[in-house]
Amino acid sequence: MSQIECFYTSHFINRTVIQFFSKGLGLPLSNLDKYMENENIFASYGILRGTGEIIKKKNSKFIYLDHGYFNASSRKFTKEKKTILNNLEGYFRVIRDDLYFNINYLNKKTERFDNLQINLKEKRKGDIIIVSEPTSNTLDFLEINNWTESTVNELKKYTDREIIIHNKFSEIPLNSLLEKAFAFVSCQSTAGFYAITEGVPAYFTHKSLSQYGNIKDVEKNEPNYDLLYVAANSQWKLREFFSDEFAEYMNKINF
């Protein structure tokens, strides 16, 4: 395994998650203030408080941790656009050289997904297309501040269905929209994974995910369950960081 160096910031979620990660694998852990550019693999949680800038500089040779795709730690979003985390008992994604998907390790085995006991619902018969806006931090990090407008314009080339814009701070709950949805479109939102489990095919614009659902195919209305299986094999609970299974996973993604 290539040398991995773990770094924590001042935020308690970052500190907690990366501490579990480093201890589980026996890796060195330092304050982000101590980071110096080198050829080692950088590992941290999230893209705020300096981690995102380092990830951009590394381009490759980094391990990214964030909330999982399914059964993540409980959160709620306020009207003041704040995120409140209720616990750290859920799953966290662990990704190599990307923020959203392991491009070079796509494990489609179904066991970990089956263990989540998520009921895959039958395909919905709705007619609207939900366009899920990224957070402002994601827009800035990916430098796609006109994403909503450009995505809607692109969608209109392939469909004439009603398009509804939604984000995690919208007053209308996502579940209400999914009940009448034909498709779900986002850049990289984990809500797209949830939409598939609810019977609504999901399509993405980010290169890591668009291979599983490109918006030019939006009228095909075909859910891709392989996306769910790969995602389930890329997320872990904090206690699993100490398991042999997780160590094996790290060996496979740390090419």
Buried (B, 14 or more C-beta within 10 A) or exposed (E): EEEBBBBBBEBEBBBBBBBBBBEBBEBEBEEBEEBEEEEBBBBBBBBEBBBBEBBEEBEEBBBBBBBBBBBBBEEEBEEEEEEEBEEBEBBBBBBBBBBBBBBEBBBEEBEBBEEBEBEEEEBBEBEBBBBBBBBEEBBEBBEBEEBBEEBBEBBEEBBEBEBBEBBBBBEEEBEEBBBBBBBBBBBBBBBBBBBBBBBBBBBBBBEBBBEBBBBEBBEEBEBBBEBBBBBBBBBBBBEBBEEEEBBEBBEEBBE
